[in-house]
Amino acid sequence: MEWDYGTPEHFDFSGRGLFILNEGNFQYGNATLSYYDPERDSVSNEVFFRANGMKLGDVAQSMTIHNGLGWVVVNHSHVVFAIDLITFKERGRITGFTSPRYIHFVDDTKAYVTQLWDNRIVIIDPRRYEITGYIDVPAMNQTSGSTEQMVQAGRYVYVNCWSYQRKILKIDTETDRIVDELEVGFQPNSLVLDCYNRLWTITDGAGYDAPDGPETPALYCIDLSDFAVDRRFEFYPGDTPSELAIDGEGEKIYWINGDVWCMDVSATRLPLRPLVRSRSTIYYGLTVDPVSGDVYVADAVDYQQNGTVYRYAPTGLLTDRFTVGVTPGAFCWKLN
């Protein structure tokens, strides 16, 4: 594979590719953005800095693509950047957040941004790069507030509340109000929607940080027709499942629990063997190619040096590995 630190101008970034968000170290301002071309097996690092002449900021959290722009959420820098998907140059930015986590576009005129340490979900107008309002979250205050990932089904957006929370929220996008909430296990840390319009979340139990002691983690399948738990799969005490992901067909879910695991959404029990075993690694981020079904898992190594991303075929066979930035934690697919 190729590994490049040169100027991005001589590459063709117009096709399908994968963005890797490297968190960096908290309060060091060393977050970076990498770009991987799966057809050429080539990675280009520091693409934001090389295109803009400035650092991305402090803790790159997530990225979403909408209307030909990449929207990069930088958590501790309190900013969301909009970047060109081919040149990686900044096209605009939104500031004024407490601690932004994820962005979800309701349509071309409105998006939601979730936050940590804030009891409000932010409403923005992406056309003007402006905050236009807030959605108050019940029973949370500024210190306990925590809203995370979002998925949309019809007119409703569903949000998991992670830090010391148990809730899945249901937002009516026509009124920008929370109309229902569902309690699951302690700290639901990720959220996906399957091909049957069912919501999946995974809880980590918070280990010994839980106020009432450790809780057994679990995987939940939620029926959206009545917004109730359809199935619950319990892990072993001491397990730390996270990073729930889904394939392009919405038929298989994946997660990290030391190893990388895979399960059909129609399964009635957890798998007995992992898809990919740990390689003396710290698996920290996970995504599935929506076209090929290849599995990409990020290794944080020691959270200090540059991390590694491993690429596996759907069978679990290692096909590539490449070096990225410090603490790779999130991915975003560009499909054309």
N, C-alpha and C positions, 0 to 999 in steps of 0.2 A: 504494500500500500504506500501511498505518497503522504508526506507530512510537510506542510508548507508554513513558513512564517513570513514569506515575502509579501509584496503588495497584492491586493485582491483584484486589481484591474485586469490582469492577464488571464483570469479564469472566466469561464462561462457559468454563471450561477442561475441561469434562466430555467433550468429543468427542475426535476424533483430532488429534494434534499432534506437533510435533517439538521436542525439547529440544536446545539447542546448548550445549556446555560450552566456555567460554572460559578457556583456561589461565591467562591473566594473565602476569606476568613472574616468573621464578624468584626466590624469596626476597622478593618484594614483597607477598605475601598479597592480591593483587588479582584472584583468580579469580572468575568470575561465571557465572551460569546464565541463559540466555535461553530463551524459549518462542515458537514460531511456529505460527500457525494457518493451514494451507494452504488452507482453504476461504475464509477472509476475507482472506488475504494480509496478515496483521497479526502483528507481533512485539512481545513484551513483554520488556524487559530487566531485569536485576538482580532476578529473581523470588525467589531465595532470600533475599537481603538484605531485600527489601521485606516478605517474609512472616515473617521470623524476627528482624529487627533486628540481625543480625550478618553478618559477611563469610563467604563460603564457605571461604576459606583460600588456601593456596599450591599452585598448579598443579592445576586440575581435570583429571583424566586420562580418566575414562570414566564411563558410567552404564548400568545395567541395570534393567529393570522386572520385578518378580516379586510376585505376590500383592497387587496393588493399591498397591504402594509403588515409588518410584524410589530406587535405591541408587546414590549418587554417590560415586565414589572420588576422594579429594583426595590426590594423591601425596605432596608434600613436607610436608603437614600430618599425614600418617600416620593418616588417619581415613577411614571410610566412613560417610556419612550415609544414613539412610532418611527419605524425605520423602513427604508426601501428594501425590498426583498432581493434585489439584484446587486445594488451598489452598497447596501448596508448603511447608507448615510441617513442621518436623522432627518425626519420630515416634520416632527413636532413633538411636544412633550406635555404631560399633565402633572402638576404638582399640587401640594396642599393636602396630601394624605397623612394619616397617622402612621400606618405600617401596612402598605398594600401587599396583597398576597396573589390574587388571581383576578383576571378580567374576563368577562363574558359579554358577548354582543347580543342584545335582544334583537336589534335591527340596525340599519345604517345610521340611525339618529340617536340611539341610546345603548349604553352599556353599563354593566354593574362591575364594581371593584370591591372585593372582599378585603377585610382588614383584621389584623391582630392588635390586641390591646385597644379595641374600640368597639362600642356597641352599635355601630352604624355600618351599613353597606352603602358605598358611595354610588351615586348615579352620575354618569358623565355624558356629555355630548361630544362624540369623537370628531365631529366635523369642525368644531370650534376649539377642541382640546380644553374643555372647561368642565368643572364640577357644577352640576345643576341641581343636586338635591341629595337626600339621604333616606335610607330605609332603616328605621329604628328596630333593633332586635329585642324582643321582650325578655325580661329577667336577666339582662346582662348590663354591666356597667363598664366604665372605661378600662378598668383593670382586668375584668373577667371576659371582656368581649373577644370573640374568636370566630370568624367565619372564613371558610376555605374554598374548596373547589365547587364548581357549579356545572350542572347539566340542565338542558331544557327539553321538556316534552310538551308539545302543544304550547299553550299560553303560559305554562308554569315553569319556573326555574327552581331547581332543588339545590340546596346548599348544605354541606356538612359543617358542623361546628366542632373544632378539634380541641384546642387547648383547655383541658379540664372541663369539657362539655360532653353532652350525650345526644345532642339534637341534630335532626335533619329538618331543615326549614323548607316550606313551600311558599314561593312568592308568586303572586298574580302580576304578570308583567303589564297588564292593562291599567292597574291601579297603583303599582309599585308598593304593595303592602304584603306583609306576611299573613297568609290566610290559614295556615295549619302548621303543625310541627309534630314530629315523631321522635320518641325517645328510643335509643338503641343502647349499645354498650358504651363503656367509657372511652372517650377520644376516638371517634370515627375520623380516620385520617385521609381517606380518599374516596372517590365517587366515580362510577361509570354507569352507562345505560346500555342494556343488551338489546338484541334483535327482537325480543318479545316485549319491549317497552317496560322492562323491569329495571329497577334501580339496585345497584350493588354497592355496599360499603364495607369497610374492614375496620375493626376497632383494635387498638393496641393495648388497651387496659392500663396504660401509663406505668406499668411496673410498680416499683416501690414509691414512686412519686404520687400515686393516687392518695387522696386525702383519707380514704377508709381502707387503705391497704391495697395490694395488687388485685386486679380483676382479670379473669381469664379472657383473653382476646377471642374475637369471633368474626366470622364472615356472615353478612346479612344479605338476603335477597328480599327486596321490597316491591310489593305489588302496587303499582300506581293507581289502579282502578279504585282502590279503597284506602290507599296510602297506609298500608299495614304490612308487617313483617310476614313474608310468605315462607321463608326458610331461614334457619340459623345453623351455622356450622361452627362448632366450638374447637378452638385450638388447644394445645397443651399449656398448662401454667408455665409461665416463663418465656413463652414464644413472643416474638416481636414482629408480627406481620405488618407490612406497609406497602405503599406504592402500587395500589391496585391499577391494572391496565387491562385493555380489551383489544381484541383483534379487529380488523377492518370489517368483518362480517357480523360482529357482535355476538359470536357464538362461543368464544373461549375467553376466559378471564385469566389473568396472570398476577402474581404478587411476589414480593420478596419476604422470605422468612429465613434468614441465613442463606439458604439456597433460593433459586428461582423456581416457582411452582406454576403449574398450568392446570386448569379444570374446565370442562365443558359446562355451559350455563344450565344444562338440563341434569347435571349430576346430582346424586342424592347423598354423597359423602365426599369428604375431602380426599385428595389423592394420597396414595401411600408412598410414592417416590417422586422426587423433584425432577423437573425438566433439565435444569442445569445445577450442578453441585457447586458449592463455594470452592474457590481456588486460593484459599488463604487470603481472601479479599474482604473488603467492606462494601458489599453491594448497597448502593445508596439511591439510585434512580433506575427507572425501567420504562421502556416503551416497546410497542410492537408495530412494525411496518404495516400500514393498512393495506398495502398492495401485495407484498411478497409474503407477509407473515413472519419475516425474520424478527428475532428478539434481540433488543439492544439493552444491555445492563451496564450501568456506570459504577465504577469502583473508585471510592474516595481515597483509597490507599491508606494514608494516615492523616488526612485533612490538612496537610501542610504542603506536600509536594504536588506536582501536577498529577491529575487522575487519569484513569484509563477507561475507555469504553470497549466492551466486548460485543461482537456481533455473532449471533447464533442462528443457524437455520431452524425452521419450525420443529425439526427432529431433535434439536439440542446440540447439533454439531457446530463446533467453533469454526467460523469462516473468516473472521477478521478481528483485529484489535488495533486501537489507535490511542495516542496520547492527546489529552485535551488540557483544560486549565485546572485550577485548584478547586476541589470539591464539586465535581459534576453532579448535579442533582435533578435537573429537569430537561425535557426534550420537547421539540415542536416540529411537526412534519409540514414541509412545503410540498404540495402534491403536483405543482406544475410551474 
